[in-house]
Every structure is written in structure tokens, then in C-alpha cells.
Amino acid sequence: MSSLVLVAAGSVFFPGLFLWLKRSLRLMLGWSEGEAAVMSTRLVSSLQAVMASSAGCVIVSSCSDVMDDRHWLTEVYILFASPYFAYDIYAMFVCHRHKLQVKARSTGAAVMSYLRSEFLMVLHHVFMVAFCFPTSLGKGDYFQGVLFLAELSTPSVCFSKVLIQYKKQQTLLHKVNGVIMLFTFFSCRVLLFPFLYYTYSRYASIPLSSVPLVAPWQCNLGAALLWPLQLYWFSLICRGAVRMFSRCLNSSSETRLKDQRD
């Protein structure tokens, strides 16, 4: 299958799925345009994450030599999924307009408001499409499979945003999902680049500190840009977890005090 066919398929699949889900939610559940758009965006992101993670599992389990073994699914999924990041930039913009109810404002003002709010995510997506995926089309399919596994954290992140959207922060479901999100984000994103560098150090039989000196500059540049973003987003998740834990402690204390008075 040619590269153009795969890119075209991804360009149709992700926006098409978004539009179909949005229309279905509006017709079947009577949701507003904004509610349907936000939920559809979360569902498409979660599906893409499941697909990427599944591809990553297949690739990683099939590559015994981390540098020289190849798997056909690596290039196929990179080409198919590349349009997703371009689509997601637009989908997040649509959600942003509905969230802030800025439809009456000019498109330029809405775009600037969106970029101020989601600049880091847009930067992440642009870098993935313009740099990371093109440089991944070569040796080292094992490492690309591990990178796909980073998407394991996405469904819990999306579900958390849905629960917050519907003001379910105090529910047990939100707390359990928060624990899952904290664990998967730390395991699959924060530890991702240290694990990749450690794996290559073992493969090349060199000290871990020497890996950046011998790794391709594209790998070092990708890690230098993407890892700080993961650390920043993880700090936000930890901050939210601390707030939730503090609320639980305060609630428990208030309950005990009330019981003592009674």
C-alpha cells in the first residue's frame, strides 16, 4: 500500500469519525453542538490511543533486535496516524470555541484565544507531524513501538476531562480514574525517554550517560522538546491529585467533627 494512500486514509478516517460521532450524539441523545463536539473529540482521541498502543504492543513483542528488526506495522501506522495530529488541532479549536462561547467573535480572535490556551499541545502536535514521524521512518522499529505505547495514558486523561466536564469530580469513579491516569502517565510518558536511552545503552554496551553523545541528533532533539512537556503535564496531574486528596482529608475531618458534636 502506497504512502499517499495511507495518509489519505488517515485524513478521511479521523475527521470522518469525529463528524459521524458528533452527528450521532446530537440526533440520538439530543446533545448540543458543543457537548457533542467535545465528547466526539475525546472518543476519537481514545480510539487513536487504543490503536497506537495495540500497534506498539505488536511491534515491541516482534522485535528482538532493538535496532535492526523491522515490522511492517511501524511505517503503516505512522503514515496512517500522522493526519490525526493535524485533525486534533482543529478538533481542539472547535471545542475551545464552544467552551468559551466565542462564536460571535472573529475567527482571528478565536484562534488567538485558542493558541494562548493550548499552545503547548499545539506545539506538541506540530512537532510530531513535522519532525518526529518523518524521522521515525527508518531503523529502530522497537523504539517506535515503545513510543506508540505512550498513548496508553490517553484514554484515562480523556475520561478525566469528561468527568470534570459533567462535574463528577467528587465521585469514586473520578478518583479511581485519577489513580489510573497518574500511574499510566508516569509509566508511559515520564519514564519513556529514560527507558529508551537505557535500552540503547544496553544494546550498545555503553554507559547511559554516553547515549546522548552517540544517538542521532534527531532523537536528542525530540527528547529535549517532548520530555519537558511530559514532565510539565505530569506536574499538573500531580497538582490535581494533591487537591483531590486534600479535599478528601478535609471532608473526612469535617465528618468526624460533626459526629463528635452529635
C-alpha positions in Angstrom: 0.0 0.0 0.0 1.5 3.4 -1.0 2.3 6.1 1.4 -0.2 8.5 -0.1 -3.0 6.0 0.2 -2.3 5.6 4.0 -2.0 9.3 4.6 -5.2 9.8 2.7 -7.0 7.1 4.6 -6.0 8.7 7.9 -7.1 12.1 6.6 -10.5 10.7 5.9 -10.9 8.3 8.9 -10.3 10.6 11.9 -12.2 13.7 10.8 -15.0 11.5 9.3 -15.3 9.6 12.6 -15.4 12.9 14.5 -18.2 14.2 12.3 -20.2 10.9 12.5 -19.9 10.7 16.2 -20.9 14.4 16.7 -24.0 14.0 14.5 -25.0 10.7 16.1 -24.7 12.2 19.6 -26.9 15.1 18.6 -29.5 13.0 17.0 -29.6 10.1 19.4 -29.1 11.9 22.7 -30.3 15.4 21.9 -26.9 16.9 22.9 -26.0 20.5 22.0 -23.4 21.1 19.2 -20.8 22.0 21.8 -21.4 18.9 24.0 -21.3 16.6 21.1 -18.1 18.1 19.7 -16.3 17.8 23.0 -17.4 14.2 23.6 -16.6 13.2 20.0 -13.1 14.7 20.3 -12.5 12.6 23.4 -13.8 9.4 21.8 -11.6 9.8 18.7 -8.6 10.6 20.8 -9.2 7.5 22.9 -9.7 5.3 19.9 -6.5 6.5 18.3 -4.7 5.8 21.6 -6.0 2.2 21.6 -5.0 1.7 18.0 -1.5 3.2 18.6 -1.0 1.2 21.8 -2.1 -2.0 20.1 0.3 -1.3 17.3 3.1 -0.7 19.8 2.5 -3.9 21.6 2.7 -5.9 18.4 5.8 -4.1 17.2 7.7 -4.3 20.6 6.9 -8.0 21.0 8.0 -8.8 17.5 11.4 -7.0 17.6 14.2 -9.0 19.4 16.9 -6.8 17.9 16.0 -3.2 19.0 17.9 -1.6 16.1 17.8 -3.9 13.1 14.5 -5.7 13.4 11.7 -4.3 11.2 7.9 -4.7 11.4 5.6 -3.6 8.6 3.1 -2.1 11.0 5.5 0.6 12.1 5.6 2.5 8.8 1.9 1.7 8.1 0.7 3.2 11.3 3.0 6.2 11.3 1.6 7.2 7.8 -2.0 6.4 8.8 -1.9 8.3 12.1 0.0 11.4 11.0 -3.1 13.2 9.9 -4.7 12.6 13.3 -2.5 15.2 14.9 -3.5 17.8 12.3 -7.2 16.9 12.7 -6.8 17.0 16.5 -5.5 20.6 16.4 -8.7 21.6 14.6 -11.0 19.5 16.8 -9.5 21.1 19.9 -10.1 24.5 18.4 -13.8 23.6 17.8 -14.1 22.5 21.4 -12.4 25.7 22.6 -14.9 27.9 20.7 -17.8 26.0 22.1 -16.4 26.0 25.6 -15.8 29.8 25.7 -18.9 30.5 23.6 -16.9 32.8 21.3 -18.8 32.0 18.1 -19.9 35.7 17.7 -16.3 36.9 17.8 -14.0 37.0 14.8 -12.2 33.8 13.7 -8.8 35.6 14.3 -9.7 36.4 17.9 -10.9 32.8 18.5 -7.7 31.4 17.1 -5.5 33.7 19.2 -7.5 32.7 22.3 -7.1 29.1 21.4 -3.4 29.3 20.9 -2.9 31.1 24.2 -4.9 28.3 26.0 -3.5 25.3 24.1 -0.1 26.5 22.9 1.9 23.6 24.4 -0.5 20.9 23.0 -0.4 22.6 19.5 3.4 22.7 19.7 3.5 19.0 20.6 1.2 18.1 17.7 3.0 20.2 15.1 6.4 18.8 16.2 5.0 15.2 15.9 3.8 15.7 12.4 6.6 17.9 11.0 9.6 16.2 12.7 9.1 13.1 14.8 7.1 10.9 12.5 9.1 11.6 9.3 12.4 10.8 11.2 10.9 7.6 12.5 10.6 6.1 9.1 13.9 4.2 9.3 15.8 1.8 11.6 14.7 1.2 15.2 11.2 -0.1 14.9 11.4 -1.3 18.5 11.9 2.2 19.8 9.0 3.5 17.7 6.8 0.7 19.1 7.7 1.9 22.6 6.8 5.5 21.6 3.4 4.2 20.5 2.8 2.8 23.9 2.9 6.3 25.4 -0.7 6.5 24.2 -1.8 4.1 26.9 -2.3 7.1 29.2 -4.6 9.0 26.8 -8.0 7.2 27.5 -7.8 7.9 31.2 -6.8 11.6 30.5 -9.8 11.9 28.2 -12.1 10.2 30.6 -11.0 12.6 33.4 -11.8 15.6 31.3 -15.2 14.2 30.5 -15.9 13.6 34.2 -14.8 17.2 35.0 -17.0 18.5 32.2 -20.0 16.9 33.8 -19.0 17.9 37.3 -18.3 14.4 38.6 -15.0 15.3 40.4 -16.4 14.0 43.8 -17.3 10.6 42.6 -15.4 7.4 43.3 -15.2 6.8 39.5 -13.2 10.0 39.1 -10.9 9.1 42.0 -10.2 5.6 40.6 -9.6 7.0 37.1 -7.3 9.6 38.6 -5.1 6.9 40.1 -5.0 5.0 36.8 -4.2 8.3 35.0 -1.4 9.1 37.4 0.2 5.6 37.1 -0.1 5.3 33.3 1.1 8.8 32.6 4.1 8.3 34.8 4.9 4.9 33.4 4.2 5.5 29.8 5.3 9.2 29.3 7.5 10.4 32.2 9.7 7.2 32.2 9.5 6.9 28.4 12.7 8.7 27.3 14.9 7.4 30.2 13.8 3.9 29.2 14.6 4.5 25.6 18.1 5.8 26.4 18.6 3.0 28.9 17.6 0.4 26.3 20.0 1.7 23.8 22.8 1.9 26.4 22.3 -1.9 27.0 22.1 -2.6 23.3 25.4 -0.7 22.5 27.1 -1.7 25.8 27.9 1.8 26.7 27.2 3.9 29.8 23.8 5.6 30.0 25.5 9.0 30.2 27.2 8.3 26.8 24.0 7.7 24.9 23.2 11.3 24.0 26.7 11.6 22.6 26.2 8.8 20.1 22.4 8.9 19.5 21.2 10.7 16.3 20.7 14.4 16.8 17.0 14.0 15.8 16.5 11.6 18.8 18.1 14.1 21.2 16.1 17.0 19.8 12.9 15.0 20.1 13.6 14.1 23.7 14.7 17.6 24.6 11.4 19.1 23.4 8.9 16.3 24.2 10.2 15.1 27.6 9.9 18.5 29.4 6.3 18.7 28.1 5.5 15.3 29.6 7.1 16.4 32.9 5.1 19.7 32.9 1.8 17.9 32.2 2.6 15.3 34.8 3.1 18.1 37.4 -0.4 19.3 36.6 -1.8 15.9 37.1 0.1 15.6 40.4 -1.3 19.0 41.5 -4.8 17.9 40.7 -4.2 14.7 42.7 -3.0 16.7 45.7 -6.1 18.9 45.6 -8.3 15.9 45.4 -6.5 14.2 48.3 -6.7 17.4 50.3 -10.5 17.6 49.7 -10.9 14.0 50.8 -9.0 14.7 54.0 -10.9 17.9 54.7 -14.2 16.1 54.1 -13.2 13.3 56.4 -12.2 15.7 59.1 -15.5 17.6 58.9 -17.4 14.4 59.1 -15.5 13.3 62.3 -16.1 16.7 63.9 -19.8 16.5 63.1 -20.0 13.0 64.6 -18.2 14.2 67.7 -20.7 17.1 68.1 -23.6 14.8 67.7 
